[in-house]
Amino acid sequence: MTDQEIDRVIEMAWEDRTPFDAIKNQFAMTEPAVIALMRAQLKRSSFKLWRARVSGRKTKHSAMRGEDVNRFKCNLQRAISNNKISKSR
């Protein structure tokens, strides 16, 4: 993976509304692979915060999401992201 792709996976993993399935579809990475990437790329304390944040979070798992959650990203994501991958259609 390129540095840009790694940055995008990390960004998607931190986003509340982006399920692991979206990461799998875009980067062919399973949830355990994302966890391993996050563990390798983040400081230990940041990784612990992220794991606590996503563990059991319904919006990170498509099967657990309610029908009212129908998008992968927040409305502001395009405005705050400089990554071209997130802007491609």
C-alpha positions, 0 to 999 in steps of 0.5 A: 500500500502507498502512504496515501492509501494507508492514510486513507484507511486510517482516516476511514477507520477513525470515521464513525459512519464508515463501516469496515465493509466500506474499507474492505470494498475499497482496499480489500482489507478485512477488519482484522487486517485494519486492526493490525494496520492501526496497531502498526501505524498508531501510537499505543495510546492512540490505538487503545483510544481507537479500539475503545471507540470502535468496539461494539459501535453499530455504525462500524459494522454494516450488519448492526447498523440501523436503516436510518444510517444510509451513508458511509461518511459525514457531510463535512468529509469532502471539505476537510479531506485533502485526499483525492481517493475520498473525492473520486467518484 
